[in-house]
Amino acid sequence: MHNTERAGDASRWGELVEGLHGRLEELVELFVTRVQEIPEYADNRVSLPELRNTARETFRRLIDGLRDEKFRHSNSHGSQDSLARFASELGAKRARAGISPEALISAVRLDFSILWADLLQIADAEDAVLLTSHVDQVWRVVDEFATQTHSSYSSERVRMAQEESNIRREFIARLFSKSELSADTISQAAAALVTDPEARFSIVAASGDAASKLRTIATQGGWLQPSQRLYVHEFGGSTYVFWALPRAQGAGSGGAGPAYIPAAITGIPCGYVEGFSGLRSLPSAARTAERLALLLHPADRGPLTAAAAWARLAKQQLQDAGLDLWADLESALSECRDGERERLTETVRNFLHTGNITTTAQELFCHRNTILNRLNRFQELTGIDLAVPAQAARLVVAWA
């Protein structure tokens, strides 16, 4: 009697599964209607014919998967391999269509609810126990399909991200490799980087430990607004990171006022060029940032801008030309008496910073006449008149 009941259950379950096959088109239309309630499917990222065809093949394979074991092995379309292959293809297609993982999961979940609801609709009241005994089977078949679909989707997303990253790196390398960029190169690079080629940009450059810190922060992207992107380039032992400025910020860049320095890089010694115009200017800006990075002092604890380092740049240029202002100054001050050099140097440095004798006297707790006497003594030794800007500039460069 027990075996007879089990045989009857299997036969009745087969009838219900066949009933689902007979209602395939109704299941497809119900799925298409409900899946379009998901915004990413409603905006035609996947066409209606594609949705219908995919739903038809999905339900056909899922229903075949609900057959009893002996029937599933005799039906090639209902085999697990067929369902797995279809799920893999579907996951990859949805990734390429730009469907988000959340939207994909929501769509796949519809399969179980639609199948189960239809089973309840075509079943009789006497089938309640039979349906209860098969609910795990229905869920398992749909869950295996969903798992394979999501796995394939994730793999395709990773592959696409790697491909996109490779393309970006290729175009970034092109931008850095040429001093004169063609209009086509700039246009193609801007498209690959998803940025405006005429926007204003900022760039930082670093080497050694600072470069490692810069790469870490660039990976996190913490100093930018969510809509902004960071672009990283490695070359010759240096790390470069550049990004487009927001319109409001970019419009004010390059004018008067202090440069904007993102908080995340304030503690990283690096060369920093802010607010240069367009991708066409990237090669020269990168060279400037690299040059600034080479001028960093051990005491520097943050980004070095051209505005702050102009004297260092000038000093380096003069040294490269064989002119050493520092050596000339050292020679002139060698005639100082005991302790005199320290007092003169402190006074002159302070005066160069303040530009005011009274303020210098207050900061050094000296009489105004004392400051004047020291400045005169400095001029006597070095021949540099600090009241003459061109001569004062020589001193600023020498001490840079």
C-alpha positions as CSV (number, residue, x, y, z in Angstrom):
1,M,0.0,0.0,0.0
2,H,2.9,2.3,0.9
3,N,4.6,1.7,-2.4
4,T,1.4,2.3,-4.2
5,E,0.9,5.6,-2.5
6,R,4.5,6.7,-3.4
7,A,3.9,5.7,-7.1
8,G,0.7,7.7,-7.1
9,D,2.5,10.7,-5.6
10,A,5.1,10.5,-8.3
11,S,2.5,10.2,-11.0
12,R,0.5,13.1,-9.6
13,W,3.7,15.3,-9.3
14,G,4.5,14.5,-12.9
15,E,1.1,15.7,-13.9
16,L,1.6,19.0,-12.1
17,V,5.0,19.5,-13.7
18,E,3.4,18.8,-17.1
19,G,0.7,21.3,-16.2
20,L,3.5,23.9,-15.7
21,H,4.9,23.1,-19.1
22,G,1.5,23.7,-20.6
23,R,1.3,27.1,-19.0
24,L,4.8,28.2,-20.1
25,E,3.6,31.3,-22.0
26,E,1.5,32.4,-19.1
27,L,4.5,32.1,-16.8
28,V,6.6,34.1,-19.3
29,E,4.2,37.0,-19.5
30,L,3.7,37.1,-15.7
31,F,7.5,37.3,-15.3
32,V,7.9,40.0,-17.9
33,T,5.2,42.1,-16.3
34,R,6.7,41.8,-12.8
35,V,10.3,42.1,-13.8
36,Q,9.6,45.5,-15.4
37,E,8.7,46.8,-11.9
38,I,12.4,46.6,-11.2
39,P,13.8,50.1,-12.4
40,E,16.9,48.7,-14.2
41,Y,14.7,46.3,-16.3
42,A,12.1,49.0,-16.9
43,D,14.5,51.4,-18.6
44,N,15.1,48.9,-21.5
45,R,18.6,47.8,-20.6
46,V,17.2,44.4,-21.6
47,S,14.8,44.5,-24.5
48,L,11.3,43.0,-24.3
49,P,12.0,40.3,-26.9
50,E,15.2,39.3,-25.0
51,L,13.3,39.3,-21.7
52,R,10.6,37.0,-23.1
53,N,13.1,34.6,-24.7
54,T,15.2,34.4,-21.6
55,A,12.2,33.8,-19.4
56,R,10.8,31.1,-21.7
57,E,14.2,29.2,-21.7
58,T,14.6,29.7,-17.9
59,F,11.2,28.4,-17.0
60,R,11.4,25.5,-19.5
61,R,14.7,24.4,-17.9
62,L,13.5,25.0,-14.3
63,I,10.3,23.0,-14.9
64,D,12.4,20.1,-16.5
65,G,14.5,20.2,-13.3
66,L,11.4,19.5,-11.2
67,R,10.8,16.1,-12.9
68,D,11.5,13.0,-10.9
69,E,15.1,11.8,-11.1
70,K,14.5,9.1,-13.8
71,F,12.7,11.6,-16.1
72,R,15.3,14.4,-15.6
73,H,18.1,12.1,-16.8
74,S,16.2,11.2,-19.9
75,N,15.6,14.8,-20.9
76,S,18.6,16.7,-22.2
77,H,17.0,20.1,-21.7
78,G,16.1,19.3,-18.1
79,S,19.6,18.1,-17.1
80,Q,21.6,20.0,-14.5
81,D,24.4,20.6,-17.1
82,S,22.0,22.3,-19.4
83,L,20.5,24.5,-16.7
84,A,24.0,25.4,-15.4
85,R,25.2,26.4,-18.8
86,F,22.2,28.5,-19.4
87,A,22.6,30.2,-16.0
88,S,26.2,30.9,-16.8
89,E,25.3,32.5,-20.1
90,L,22.5,34.5,-18.5
91,G,24.7,35.9,-15.7
92,A,27.4,37.0,-18.2
93,K,24.8,38.7,-20.4
94,R,23.2,40.6,-17.6
95,A,26.6,41.8,-16.4
96,R,27.4,43.1,-19.9
97,A,23.9,44.8,-20.0
98,G,24.8,46.8,-16.9
99,I,22.3,45.3,-14.6
100,S,23.2,45.7,-11.0
101,P,23.7,42.7,-8.7
102,E,20.7,43.8,-6.6
103,A,18.4,44.0,-9.7
104,L,19.7,40.6,-10.9
105,I,18.9,38.9,-7.6
106,S,15.4,40.5,-7.5
107,A,14.7,39.2,-11.0
108,V,15.9,35.7,-10.2
109,R,13.8,35.6,-7.0
110,L,10.7,36.0,-9.2
111,D,11.3,32.6,-10.7
112,F,10.5,30.8,-7.5
113,S,7.5,32.9,-6.5
114,I,6.0,32.6,-10.0
115,L,6.5,28.8,-10.2
116,W,5.2,28.1,-6.7
117,A,2.2,30.4,-7.2
118,D,1.3,28.6,-10.4
119,L,1.7,25.2,-8.8
120,L,-0.7,26.2,-6.1
121,Q,-3.1,27.5,-8.8
122,I,-3.2,24.3,-10.8
123,A,-3.1,21.9,-7.8
124,D,-6.2,20.5,-6.1
125,A,-6.9,20.7,-2.4
126,E,-5.9,17.1,-2.0
127,D,-2.4,17.9,-3.4
128,A,-1.4,20.0,-0.3
129,V,0.7,17.2,1.3
130,L,2.3,16.4,-2.1
131,L,3.2,20.1,-2.6
132,T,4.7,20.3,0.9
133,S,6.9,17.3,0.2
134,H,8.2,18.9,-3.0
135,V,8.7,22.5,-1.9
136,D,12.4,21.8,-1.1
137,Q,12.9,20.4,-4.5
138,V,11.4,23.5,-6.2
139,W,13.5,25.8,-4.0
140,R,16.7,23.7,-4.6
141,V,16.3,23.8,-8.4
142,V,15.7,27.5,-8.5
143,D,18.4,28.2,-5.9
144,E,21.0,26.3,-7.9
145,F,20.0,28.2,-11.0
146,A,20.3,31.5,-9.0
147,T,23.6,30.6,-7.5
148,Q,25.1,29.7,-10.9
149,T,23.7,32.9,-12.5
150,H,25.1,35.1,-9.8
151,S,28.5,33.3,-9.9
152,S,28.8,33.8,-13.6
153,Y,27.6,37.4,-13.3
154,S,30.3,38.2,-10.7
155,S,33.0,36.5,-12.8
156,E,32.0,38.6,-15.8
157,R,31.9,41.8,-13.8
158,V,35.5,41.1,-12.6
159,R,36.6,40.3,-16.2
160,M,34.9,43.5,-17.4
161,A,36.5,45.6,-14.6
162,Q,39.9,44.2,-15.4
163,E,39.4,44.9,-19.1
164,E,38.3,48.4,-18.4
165,S,41.2,48.9,-16.0
166,N,43.6,47.7,-18.7
167,I,42.1,50.1,-21.2
168,R,42.3,53.0,-18.8
169,R,46.0,52.2,-18.0
170,E,46.8,52.1,-21.7
171,F,45.3,55.5,-22.4
172,I,46.8,57.0,-19.3
173,A,50.2,55.8,-20.4
174,R,49.6,57.4,-23.8
175,L,48.8,60.7,-22.0
176,F,52.0,60.6,-20.0
177,S,54.3,59.4,-22.8
178,K,53.9,62.4,-25.2
179,S,54.6,66.1,-24.7
180,E,52.4,66.9,-27.7
181,L,49.1,65.1,-27.7
182,S,46.9,64.9,-30.8
183,A,43.3,65.8,-30.6
184,D,42.4,62.1,-31.4
185,T,44.5,60.8,-28.5
186,I,42.9,63.3,-26.1
187,S,39.4,62.5,-27.2
188,Q,39.9,58.8,-27.0
189,A,41.6,59.0,-23.6
190,A,38.8,61.2,-22.3
191,A,36.2,58.6,-23.4
192,A,38.1,55.8,-21.8
193,L,38.6,57.7,-18.6
194,V,34.9,58.9,-18.6
195,T,36.0,62.5,-18.1
196,D,35.8,65.9,-19.8
197,P,39.0,66.5,-21.7
198,E,38.7,70.3,-21.2
199,A,38.1,70.1,-17.4
200,R,40.6,71.4,-14.9
201,F,42.7,68.7,-13.1
202,S,45.1,68.4,-10.2
203,I,48.0,65.9,-10.0
204,V,50.4,64.7,-7.3
205,A,53.7,62.8,-7.7
206,A,55.7,60.9,-5.1
207,S,58.4,58.2,-4.8
208,G,59.5,55.8,-2.1
209,D,57.4,55.4,1.0
210,A,55.3,58.5,0.1
211,A,54.4,56.8,-3.2
212,S,53.2,53.7,-1.3
213,K,51.0,55.8,0.9
214,L,49.7,57.7,-2.1
215,R,48.8,54.4,-3.9
216,T,46.9,53.3,-0.8
217,I,44.9,56.4,-0.5
218,A,44.2,56.5,-4.2
219,T,42.8,52.9,-4.0
220,Q,40.5,54.0,-1.3
221,G,39.5,57.2,-3.1
222,G,38.7,58.9,0.2
223,W,39.5,62.5,-0.6
224,L,37.1,62.9,-3.5
225,Q,33.4,63.3,-3.9
226,P,31.6,60.1,-4.8
227,S,31.1,61.1,-8.5
228,Q,34.8,61.8,-9.0
229,R,37.4,59.4,-10.2
230,L,41.1,58.9,-9.4
231,Y,43.6,58.0,-12.1
232,V,46.9,56.4,-11.2
233,H,50.1,56.0,-13.3
234,E,53.4,54.4,-12.3
235,F,56.6,55.3,-14.2
236,G,60.3,55.5,-13.4
237,G,59.9,54.9,-9.7
238,S,57.3,57.6,-9.3
239,T,53.6,57.3,-8.6
240,Y,51.3,59.9,-10.1
241,V,47.6,60.4,-9.2
242,F,45.4,62.9,-11.0
243,W,41.7,63.8,-11.0
244,A,39.3,66.2,-12.5
245,L,38.2,69.1,-10.3
246,P,34.5,69.9,-9.7
247,R,33.3,72.7,-11.8
248,A,33.0,75.2,-9.0
249,Q,36.4,74.4,-7.8
250,G,38.0,74.3,-11.2
251,A,36.6,77.6,-12.2
252,G,38.5,79.3,-9.3
253,S,41.7,77.4,-9.8
254,G,44.8,79.0,-11.1
255,G,43.8,82.4,-9.8
256,A,44.8,84.2,-6.6
257,G,44.5,82.6,-3.3
258,P,45.9,79.4,-1.7
259,A,45.7,76.1,-3.6
260,Y,43.1,73.6,-2.4
261,I,44.8,70.5,-0.9
262,P,42.7,67.5,-0.2
263,A,42.7,66.5,3.4
264,A,43.8,62.9,2.7
265,I,47.1,64.0,1.2
266,T,48.0,66.8,3.6
267,G,50.3,64.4,5.5
268,I,52.1,62.9,2.4
269,P,55.2,64.5,1.1
270,C,54.6,64.9,-2.7
271,G,54.8,67.3,-5.6
272,Y,51.4,68.9,-6.2
273,V,50.1,70.8,-9.2
274,E,46.6,72.1,-8.8
275,G,44.1,73.4,-11.3
276,F,45.9,72.9,-14.7
277,S,43.7,73.2,-17.7
278,G,42.7,70.1,-19.7
279,L,44.2,66.7,-20.5
280,R,46.5,68.4,-23.0
281,S,48.4,70.0,-20.1
282,L,48.8,66.7,-18.3
283,P,52.4,65.9,-19.5
284,S,53.8,69.3,-18.4
285,A,51.9,69.2,-15.1
286,A,53.2,65.7,-14.4
287,R,56.8,66.9,-15.0
288,T,56.3,69.8,-12.7
289,A,54.8,67.6,-10.0
290,E,57.7,65.1,-10.4
291,R,60.3,68.0,-10.2
292,L,58.6,69.3,-7.0
293,A,58.7,65.9,-5.5
294,L,62.5,65.8,-6.1
295,L,62.8,69.1,-4.2
296,L,61.2,67.8,-1.0
297,H,63.2,68.3,2.1
298,P,63.3,65.7,5.0
299,A,61.4,68.2,7.1
300,D,58.5,68.5,4.6
301,R,55.4,66.7,5.9
302,G,52.9,67.4,3.1
303,P,52.4,68.4,-0.5
304,L,54.8,70.9,-2.0
305,T,53.3,73.3,-4.5
306,A,55.0,75.5,-7.0
307,A,53.9,78.6,-5.1
308,A,55.7,77.3,-2.0
309,A,58.7,75.9,-3.8
310,W,59.5,78.6,-6.4
311,A,62.7,79.5,-4.6
312,R,63.8,75.8,-4.5
313,L,63.1,75.5,-8.2
314,A,65.1,78.6,-9.0
315,K,68.0,77.5,-6.8
316,Q,68.1,74.1,-8.5
317,Q,68.0,75.7,-12.0
318,L,70.8,78.1,-11.1
319,Q,72.9,75.2,-9.7
320,D,72.4,73.2,-12.8
321,A,73.7,76.3,-14.7
322,G,76.8,76.4,-12.5
323,L,75.7,79.3,-10.3
324,D,75.7,78.6,-6.5
325,L,74.2,81.5,-4.6
326,W,74.6,79.6,-1.3
327,A,78.3,79.2,-1.7
328,D,78.7,83.0,-2.3
329,L,76.6,83.8,0.7
330,E,78.6,81.4,2.9
331,S,81.8,83.0,1.8
332,A,80.6,86.5,2.6
333,L,79.3,85.6,6.1
334,S,82.5,83.8,7.0
335,E,83.9,87.1,8.3
336,C,81.3,87.3,11.1
337,R,82.5,87.5,14.6
338,D,81.5,84.9,17.3
339,G,77.7,84.6,17.5
340,E,77.2,87.4,15.0
341,R,76.3,85.2,12.1
342,E,73.5,83.5,14.0
343,R,72.0,86.9,15.0
344,L,72.2,88.3,11.5
345,T,70.8,85.2,9.9
346,E,67.9,85.1,12.3
347,T,67.1,88.8,11.8
348,V,67.3,88.7,8.0
349,R,65.2,85.5,7.7
350,N,62.5,87.1,9.9
351,F,62.6,90.3,8.0
352,L,62.3,88.4,4.7
353,H,59.2,86.7,6.1
354,T,57.5,89.8,7.6
355,G,58.8,92.5,5.3
356,N,58.5,94.9,8.2
357,I,61.2,96.2,10.6
358,T,58.8,97.0,13.4
359,T,57.2,93.5,13.3
360,T,60.6,91.9,13.1
361,A,61.7,93.8,16.2
362,Q,58.6,92.8,18.1
363,E,59.0,89.1,17.2
364,L,62.7,89.1,18.1
365,F,62.2,91.2,21.3
366,C,64.7,93.8,20.0
367,H,64.7,97.5,19.6
368,R,63.9,98.8,16.1
369,N,67.4,100.4,15.8
370,T,69.0,97.0,16.6
371,I,67.2,95.5,13.7
372,L,68.3,98.3,11.4
373,N,71.9,97.9,12.6
374,R,71.9,94.2,11.9
375,L,70.4,94.6,8.4
376,N,73.0,97.3,7.6
377,R,75.8,94.9,8.9
378,F,74.4,92.1,6.7
379,Q,74.5,94.4,3.7
380,E,78.0,95.5,4.5
381,L,79.2,91.8,4.6
382,T,77.2,90.5,1.6
383,G,76.5,93.5,-0.6
384,I,72.7,92.5,-0.5
385,D,70.4,95.4,0.1
386,L,67.1,93.9,1.4
387,A,65.2,97.0,0.4
388,V,65.8,96.1,-3.3
389,P,63.4,93.3,-4.2
390,A,65.7,91.8,-6.9
391,Q,68.6,91.5,-4.3
392,A,66.3,90.1,-1.6
393,A,65.0,87.5,-4.1
394,R,68.6,86.3,-4.5
395,L,68.8,85.7,-0.8
396,V,65.5,83.9,-0.7
397,V,66.7,81.6,-3.4
398,A,70.1,81.0,-1.7
399,W,68.4,80.0,1.5
400,A,65.7,77.8,-0.2
